[in-house]
Each structure stands twice: as structure tokens, then as C-alpha cells.
Amino acid sequence: MKANLGTYMKKDGTLRTMRFVNITDLPEDFLSSQFKGSGKPRQLAEGHRLVWDLDKKGFRIFNQKTIIGEVKEFNIKNVEDFELVKDFE
């Protein structure tokens, strides 16, 4: 499964580095098991995207407009156990 490592600047000016999987890359059965509430789509600000944070094991917002450096891609076996398959350089 494709995962990412990226750093962005938060609203308060601090940097946040996150290992995450894009929602579109998550298995459907995993997604359906994680959603709570009404299921209505949330309106996100321009440049923000909903992702699954591998370290926090929850949905988070990644701010694409304030990326520092580049987002690197790496592979994991699955999102539940988050076993690293191939590290990045």
C-alpha cells in the first residue's frame, strides 16, 4: 500500500511531519469501519486534504499549501499494523 511522509506548517507556525495514507488509497472495508457520525462530507479549506495518520491512527488534515520540502512516498503492508515494507531515502 502506498503511504507518504510530508512536513507542512500549521496555522500556529509550527511544523508538523506526518506519515499518512491518502483516503483514496485506503481499502474500502477499512474506511467504512472508521467512519462515525452522519457520513456527510466535510467541507475542507482549499489546499487541505483528509488523510489517515499512521502514527496517530486517525483521520487528520494535511495542508498542501504550506508543504516544506517534498512529500516522499513509501510502501507499507497494511494500515492497521503499519509495518514498513520499504523505507525511503
C-alpha positions as CSV (number, residue, x, y, z in Angstrom):
1,M,0.0,0.0,0.0
2,K,1.2,3.5,-0.9
3,A,2.0,5.8,2.1
4,N,3.5,9.3,2.3
5,L,5.8,11.3,4.5
6,G,5.4,15.1,4.5
7,T,6.0,18.2,6.5
8,Y,3.8,21.3,6.5
9,M,3.4,24.4,8.5
10,K,0.4,24.5,10.8
11,K,-1.7,27.6,11.4
12,D,0.2,28.4,14.6
13,G,3.5,28.4,12.6
14,T,4.8,25.1,14.0
15,L,6.0,22.4,11.6
16,R,4.1,19.0,11.5
17,T,5.7,15.9,10.0
18,M,3.2,13.2,9.2
19,R,3.3,9.7,7.9
20,F,0.0,9.2,6.2
21,V,-2.2,7.4,3.6
22,N,-4.4,9.3,1.2
23,I,-8.1,8.5,1.6
24,T,-8.2,7.3,-2.0
25,D,-5.5,4.7,-1.3
26,L,-7.3,3.2,1.8
27,P,-9.1,-0.1,1.4
28,E,-12.9,0.3,1.3
29,D,-13.6,-2.1,4.2
30,F,-11.1,-0.2,6.4
31,L,-12.6,3.2,5.5
32,S,-16.2,2.0,6.3
33,S,-15.0,0.7,9.7
34,Q,-13.6,4.1,10.7
35,F,-16.4,6.5,9.8
36,K,-18.6,7.7,12.5
37,G,-21.5,10.2,12.6
38,S,-23.8,11.2,9.7
39,G,-21.5,10.4,6.9
40,K,-22.0,13.8,5.3
41,P,-18.8,15.1,3.6
42,R,-17.0,17.8,5.5
43,Q,-16.1,21.0,3.6
44,L,-12.3,21.5,3.8
45,A,-10.5,24.7,3.1
46,E,-8.7,25.0,-0.2
47,G,-5.4,23.1,-0.2
48,H,-6.4,20.9,2.7
49,R,-7.0,17.1,2.3
50,L,-8.2,14.4,4.6
51,V,-5.7,11.6,5.2
52,W,-5.2,8.7,7.6
53,D,-2.3,9.5,10.0
54,L,-0.3,6.3,10.5
55,D,1.2,7.3,13.8
56,K,-1.9,8.8,15.4
57,K,-4.1,6.1,13.9
58,G,-6.8,8.5,12.9
59,F,-8.0,11.0,10.3
60,R,-6.1,14.2,10.1
61,I,-6.0,17.2,7.8
62,F,-2.8,17.7,5.7
63,N,-2.2,21.2,4.5
64,Q,-0.9,21.0,0.9
65,K,-0.5,24.8,0.7
66,T,2.2,25.0,3.3
67,I,4.3,21.9,2.4
68,I,8.0,22.2,3.4
69,G,10.3,20.3,1.1
70,E,8.7,17.5,-0.8
71,V,6.3,14.7,0.1
72,K,8.0,11.3,-0.1
73,E,6.3,8.1,-0.9
74,F,6.9,4.7,0.7
75,N,5.2,1.3,0.9
76,I,3.5,-0.4,3.9
77,K,2.0,-3.8,4.2
78,N,-1.3,-2.6,5.7
79,V,-2.7,0.4,7.5
80,E,-3.8,-1.4,10.7
81,D,-0.4,-2.7,11.7
82,F,1.6,-0.2,9.8
83,E,4.6,-2.4,9.0
84,L,7.2,-0.7,7.0
85,V,7.9,-2.6,3.8
86,K,10.5,-0.4,2.0
87,D,12.0,2.7,3.6
88,F,12.6,5.9,1.6
89,E,15.9,7.7,1.2
